[in-house]
């Protein structure tokens, strides 16, 4: 089955520790995105990547880092510099500039999410 | 900059129609989207509409677009308890793979 997977589903971290959230897709999509969701605040963009080995900061990048070494993978590291990391994290992907003629290149498809709790 | 606004809550009775509204600011938006999020899950794409259309229907879902007023609505006919979720409106500011701009979501509660 094609899709986007995120692991783990639940993650607990002690204050002061870095933690990495996994996002993998087998849709052959060029672009990938990370969002943070807090109650009542909708989705906020953390980082996005339009192509391998390139990424851009979103609206709330401070305290987070990413890498894009492979097309299929876009891991997000929540560092100890992130003051309030407890949230629901969502990964998404879109086909990008080489998408097919019948597919909207910016239509985003989401993974199931990872809930991070800082103890 | 782009902005997408939605009311935060909507409550309807089972069997009635639900109408979720959205306004956006970017007149150059090419596509507008509706996503559904069930508790503890990711967002599921429901439908999208191209900006040169004014209506799109897909089974129980009807999307209406008033481009002049920059107003988008999602109508769910014969609303069921399984429709209870958060519904997000999103706009695509440009063609291509730039990030979508999302509203904060409307929580739909269906009363049996």
HADDOCK unambig.tbl for C-alpha pairs under 7 A between the chains (distance, minus, plus):
assign (segid A and resid 31 and name CA) (segid B and resid 97 and name CA) 6.84 0.50 0.50
assign (segid A and resid 40 and name CA) (segid B and resid 104 and name CA) 6.90 0.50 0.50
assign (segid A and resid 41 and name CA) (segid B and resid 104 and name CA) 5.66 0.50 0.50
assign (segid A and resid 42 and name CA) (segid B and resid 103 and name CA) 6.61 0.50 0.50
assign (segid A and resid 42 and name CA) (segid B and resid 104 and name CA) 3.88 0.50 0.50
assign (segid A and resid 42 and name CA) (segid B and resid 105 and name CA) 5.95 0.50 0.50
assign (segid A and resid 43 and name CA) (segid B and resid 102 and name CA) 6.75 0.50 0.50
assign (segid A and resid 43 and name CA) (segid B and resid 104 and name CA) 6.78 0.50 0.50
assign (segid A and resid 90 and name CA) (segid B and resid 42 and name CA) 6.69 0.50 0.50
assign (segid A and resid 94 and name CA) (segid B and resid 97 and name CA) 6.79 0.50 0.50
assign (segid A and resid 96 and name CA) (segid B and resid 96 and name CA) 6.47 0.50 0.50
assign (segid A and resid 96 and name CA) (segid B and resid 97 and name CA) 4.86 0.50 0.50
assign (segid A and resid 97 and name CA) (segid B and resid 96 and name CA) 6.13 0.50 0.50
assign (segid A and resid 97 and name CA) (segid B and resid 97 and name CA) 6.58 0.50 0.50
assign (segid A and resid 105 and name CA) (segid B and resid 96 and name CA) 5.51 0.50 0.50
assign (segid A and resid 105 and name CA) (segid B and resid 97 and name CA) 5.59 0.50 0.50
assign (segid A and resid 106 and name CA) (segid B and resid 96 and name CA) 5.59 0.50 0.50
assign (segid A and resid 106 and name CA) (segid B and resid 97 and name CA) 4.32 0.50 0.50
assign (segid A and resid 106 and name CA) (segid B and resid 98 and name CA) 6.51 0.50 0.50
assign (segid A and resid 110 and name CA) (segid B and resid 42 and name CA) 5.79 0.50 0.50
assign (segid A and resid 110 and name CA) (segid B and resid 43 and name CA) 5.64 0.50 0.50
assign (segid A and resid 110 and name CA) (segid B and resid 44 and name CA) 6.90 0.50 0.50
assign (segid A and resid 111 and name CA) (segid B and resid 42 and name CA) 5.57 0.50 0.50
assign (segid A and resid 112 and name CA) (segid B and resid 41 and name CA) 5.14 0.50 0.50
assign (segid A and resid 112 and name CA) (segid B and resid 42 and name CA) 4.25 0.50 0.50
assign (segid A and resid 113 and name CA) (segid B and resid 41 and name CA) 6.32 0.50 0.50
assign (segid A and resid 113 and name CA) (segid B and resid 42 and name CA) 5.55 0.50 0.50
